[in-house]
């Protein structure tokens, strides 16, 4: 699937291993679709791969209410994948996720590519297409960018100290201990205010 036009890093073995390395956040899954066996016992041809995860919450009650399956980037499909093959792949994804991973509230494929030619196949597997909104920000000049900012954001920018740095100097020179100290502050903020999972400090 490395040559697939719809392939991304998120549909790779490395992505699956990454998700699996953090069981406190993710319950990963992978599903593959194969063609009929090749002649003379040469195996089967991989036609599609779908890697994703079901979110994990520490509280069983919260997990029950918020569980969801996410496929980042959308599945990786062979460029000549048929509608039947795509439908079978996505049906298998639904079957695995619902039966083996806690029946999430929904399965969301966050597509990075154009899957419009397989739209009917996704629909046949029970998926509904919803277009997302792209935000275009006019960055042609400073005045245009400034006018598009909210008053609250403008006020925050005005409060920031302005300074010039010597050429070649980094804005901040921090060590690992300072980064860990900052992360602990961030983790407490996420726990008490944001109330959403935070990536582990060490991976």
Secondary structure in CASP SS format (residue, H / E / C, confidence):
PFRMAT SS
TARGET T0000
AUTHOR 0000-0000-0000
METHOD secondary structure of the structure
MODEL  1
X C 1.00
X C 1.00
X C 1.00
X C 1.00
X C 1.00
X C 1.00
X C 1.00
X C 1.00
X H 1.00
X H 1.00
X H 1.00
X C 1.00
X H 1.00
X H 1.00
X H 1.00
X H 1.00
X H 1.00
X H 1.00
X H 1.00
X H 1.00
X C 1.00
X C 1.00
X C 1.00
X C 1.00
X C 1.00
X E 1.00
X E 1.00
X E 1.00
X E 1.00
X E 1.00
X E 1.00
X E 1.00
X E 1.00
X E 1.00
X C 1.00
X C 1.00
X C 1.00
X C 1.00
X H 1.00
X H 1.00
X H 1.00
X C 1.00
X C 1.00
X C 1.00
X C 1.00
X E 1.00
X E 1.00
X E 1.00
X E 1.00
X E 1.00
X E 1.00
X E 1.00
X E 1.00
X E 1.00
X E 1.00
X C 1.00
X C 1.00
X C 1.00
X C 1.00
X H 1.00
X H 1.00
X H 1.00
X H 1.00
X H 1.00
X H 1.00
X H 1.00
X C 1.00
X C 1.00
X E 1.00
X E 1.00
X E 1.00
X E 1.00
X E 1.00
X C 1.00
X C 1.00
X E 1.00
X E 1.00
X C 1.00
X C 1.00
X C 1.00
X C 1.00
X C 1.00
X H 1.00
X H 1.00
X H 1.00
X H 1.00
X H 1.00
X H 1.00
X H 1.00
X H 1.00
X H 1.00
X H 1.00
X H 1.00
X H 1.00
X H 1.00
X H 1.00
X H 1.00
X H 1.00
X H 1.00
X H 1.00
X C 1.00
X C 1.00
X C 1.00
X C 1.00
X C 1.00
X C 1.00
X E 1.00
X E 1.00
X E 1.00
X E 1.00
X E 1.00
X C 1.00
X C 1.00
X C 1.00
X C 1.00
X H 1.00
X H 1.00
X H 1.00
X H 1.00
X H 1.00
X H 1.00
X H 1.00
X H 1.00
X H 1.00
X C 1.00
X C 1.00
X C 1.00
X C 1.00
X C 1.00
X C 1.00
X C 1.00
X C 1.00
X C 1.00
X C 1.00
X C 1.00
X C 1.00
X C 1.00
X C 1.00
X C 1.00
X C 1.00
X C 1.00
X H 1.00
X H 1.00
X H 1.00
X H 1.00
X H 1.00
X H 1.00
X H 1.00
X C 1.00
X C 1.00
X H 1.00
X H 1.00
X H 1.00
X H 1.00
X H 1.00
X H 1.00
X H 1.00
X H 1.00
X H 1.00
X C 1.00
X C 1.00
X C 1.00
X C 1.00
X C 1.00
X C 1.00
X C 1.00
X C 1.00
X C 1.00
X C 1.00
X C 1.00
X C 1.00
X C 1.00
X C 1.00
X C 1.00
X C 1.00
X H 1.00
X H 1.00
X H 1.00
X H 1.00
X H 1.00
X H 1.00
X H 1.00
X H 1.00
X H 1.00
X H 1.00
X H 1.00
X H 1.00
X H 1.00
X H 1.00
X H 1.00
X H 1.00
X H 1.00
X H 1.00
X H 1.00
X C 1.00
X C 1.00
X C 1.00
X C 1.00
X C 1.00
X C 1.00
X C 1.00
X C 1.00
X C 1.00
END
